[in-house]
Structures are given as structure tokens and as C-alpha cells.
Amino acid sequence: MLIELAIGDAYGAGFEYSPKAFVAKHNTLAGYVQHPRHGIVPGCYTDDAQMTIAIAEALVSDEPWTPEVLADYFVTAFKRDPREGYARRFYAFLHSIETGADLLANIKPQSEKSGAAMRAVPIGVLPTIAEVVAACTLQAKITHDTPNGIAAAVATSLMAHYCLYQLGPKAELPAFLAEHVAFPWHQPWRGKVGSRGLDSVHAALTALITHSTQADLLQACIAYTGDVDTVATIALGVAANCNEIAPNLPPQLFEGLENGQYGKNFLSGLDKKLTELVSV
């Protein structure tokens, strides 16, 4: 799931909040696209995938699932591989601190944005719904300790869990989510995606339900416009484990994905460890 998730993030990074005409012209899956304003190198993932990596590393470790441990993983992932994509203030904040303890002592976690949701897909590997909800709530509170910030994260991890453990057809995902996160999931998302986490998750859910291949799904996520890298990150991470969505992403997106120290090969190895946590 981490490779597909990173592809969604890296491909979406070329289109995040870009003009509708730019998206319509370049959203062809022919390759990664240079964003018209920022300088992220095409094929490089952003904060969405980097923070997901931190969550995945914490999951496969033998360390306790605590705010202190998770904060250390967040800071370590950034410090060893600083990269663009984070919100400007949070990027500066991460540069200003050295440890997870610093993060916990100084962060103001009153955000409803998508940061806690965009990194929540791997938590779906946990064996029960109760464990998924508890673990995701804890990680979300570190940076997004608001009802909507937590709800967006929990819904993301539950979507992943639902598909990983084949709890039902994807058409019933809205009803499943509504049992655990109060929100009108059954109403299809339409239009531009804003920065609120629930909006990104809602858009990803609609795209997942209405498309049956990963390629169509990715194009649909980008076509929304707005915060599309987050939508694509969530949607492709979930879709990687959905047996109703065919894995047909074009080869050029795999070939063009970065493969430095924390690129494709690293993600593949971490993915294998993560998959071993799935209870069969």
C-alpha cells in the first residue's frame, strides 16, 4: 500500500491547488508533472507520504503506541529527510525543534486540516475496529486534537481496515463509516477539495466507490482540484488493498517515483513488514 500511496502523493503534488485548466490539460497519467508554482521535483512524494512512513515505522516497531513514541517518529522522519510539502508554519516548526518531546511541548494541535488523516492508512492493518479507532485517535490528537481532525483520521484508517479485512463490498463503505464516525458519508463529494481533513476523506471515499481501477481512481482524485495530493494519497493507499479495484497504474508512475534512500525500495521493504501485521 505504501508504494501506491506514495505514487498518489507524488502525482498529486504536481496538481495541488493548481488552476482547473492546468489540471484538465496535464492529468493524463503520462508521467509526473511539474507544479506551475512550487519547485517539488516531479516524482517526489511530500509530507503526506513522509508522515505515513513515520506511522508505518511505529507500527512495525516493538515500541509502545504512545504520543511520545509517535512524536519521535514524526520528527525523525523529517529530520533525516527534510522535504517540501508541509504547511509553511508546520515546516518551520519542525525545523525549530529537535525531538518528539519538543514537538509535544510546543505544538498547538487545534487544527481541522488533513494532516492526521493523510498519514492514517497504515493503521488499518490492526486486527479489530476498536484497536484501529483507539490507535488512530491517539495519533491524531498529537497534531489535530479537534473533533473533525480526529474524525477524518479515524475514517481514513477504517476505510483501509474495511478493505484489508474484506468486511464487505466497497459500495457499503459509507454505511460502515457512518456506524463509527458521524458524517453524511452517503452523499457524494462534488467540486474542489479544501484543506479540511473531512473534505479530503469524503472526496477519496466518493472516488473509491465510483471507480474500479487504480488509474481511473487516481485521475478522478486529481480532477476534483484543490488539495488533491491528500485525496490521492488516501484513495490509492486504501485501493491498494481493495479487491474491487484493479491494480493498473501505468508503469511510468512506478518507474518515475523517487528511489533515493527513502524512495521505492525503502517503501517496498517497509510495506512488507506492514503487511505481516495483518491478522489472517
Secondary structure, 3 states (H helix, E strand, C coil): CHHHHHHHHHHHHCCCCCCHHHHHHHCCCCCCCCCCCCCCCCCCCCHHHHHHHHHHHHHHCCCCCCHHHHHHHHHHHHHHCCCCCCCHHHHHHHHHCCCHHHHHHHCCCCCCECHHHHCCHHHHHCCCHHHHHHHHHHHHHHHCCCHHHHHHHHHHHHHHHHHHCCCCCHHHHHHHHHHHCCCCCCCCCCCCECCEHHHHHHHHHHHHHHCCEHHHHHHHHHHCCECHHHHHHHHHHHHCCCCCCECCCCHHHHHHCCCCCCCHHHHHHHHHHHHCCCCC
